[in-house]
Amino acid sequence: MPVCGPKLSLCGLIISVWGIIQLVLMGVFYYIHSVALIEDLPLEEHYPGPVEFYAAADQAYSQNAY
């Protein structure tokens, strides 16, 4: 007894493939340190200087990329 027909199966397959493509693209954008994604990084509000901020941002980008 089939649970879903061919149209629903195809729809699920397309959504699954799109999800994989989206996750790969997000990983690539985190890997190249995309500025648009900086709001999604777990960073503190204030840092003593720019060197500390860049180090924390670099670590957060690397953590999210892998």
N, C-alpha and C positions, 0 to 999 in steps of 0.2 A: 504494500500500500504506500504510494508516494506521498510525501509530506508537502512538497512544493513542486510546481510545474517548471517547465523549461524557462519561461520568462522570469520568474522569481529567482531561479538559480543563476541566470545570466546577470540579473541586477545585483545579486549578492557578490558574484565574481567581480563585476566592475567596481563595486564599492570597495572590495578587499584590495584590488590592485591599486586603486587610487589611494587608499590608506598607506600602502607600502611606499608608493612614489612620494607621498607627502612626508612620511617619516625620513626617507632618504634625503629629500631636499632640505628638511629642517636640520639634519645632521651636517650636511654640507655647509649650510649657512652659518651654523654655530662654529664649524671648523675654520671658516674664513673670517670669523669675527665680524659678522654683519652688524652694523650699527642699529638697524631697525629692530633687532632682537634684544637690545640691552635692557629694555624694560622687563623682560622675562627672566633676567638673571637675579639670583638671590644675593643682592649686594646691600651693604649698610647705607644709611643716609649720609653720614659724614666720614671723611677720611682726613688724616693729618696733612697729607700732601698728595700731589698728583701721582707720584711714584707708587705709593701704597694703593691708590685707586686702580691704576693700570695693572698692578700685580694681582689684585683681587679679581678684576674683570677678566684678566687672562686665565686665571685658574677656573673661574666660573664658566667661561666659554669652553674650555677644555673638558670640564666635567660634564657639561650638557652635550658636547659633540660626541663623546664616546659613551 
